[in-house]
Amino acid sequence: MKIRDAQRIVLDFEHSRRWDIFRESQIFTHLIEEISEIGRHILSREGYKVAGLGHEVAEGDVGREFAQAFTLFLQLANRMNVDLEEAFINEIKIMEERFNSEKWRKYLERGDFKV
């Protein structure tokens, strides 16, 4: 499936439920909420948040969280008349020129960057 097709599916889904009445700020806030849920999964996975040690760990399917965030991202892009497929292709071209792969590999292989 192309990104453009996914945007169209989300647009149709949104219109059929009259969700087009929601403001962009509401969609954006919901998107941040879903991204935060992905963050909870990451913190649990890396052992930063531990069940039984004062934290609630993430439960459920993290794939669903990604799908929900992606859907909201598409919805927001539709509202702002952004063709994400075109924008993505253009941005990758810019990034290819901006971030030289050979220079980045050498930099990371030298160990200058601490992980």
Secondary structure, DSSP 8 states (H G I E B T S, - for coil): --HHHHHHHHHHHHHHTTGGGS-HHHHHHHHHHHHHHHHHHHHHHTTSS-BTTTB----S-HHHHHHHHHHHHHHHHHHTT--HHHHHHHHHHHHHHHS-HHHHHHHHHHT-S--
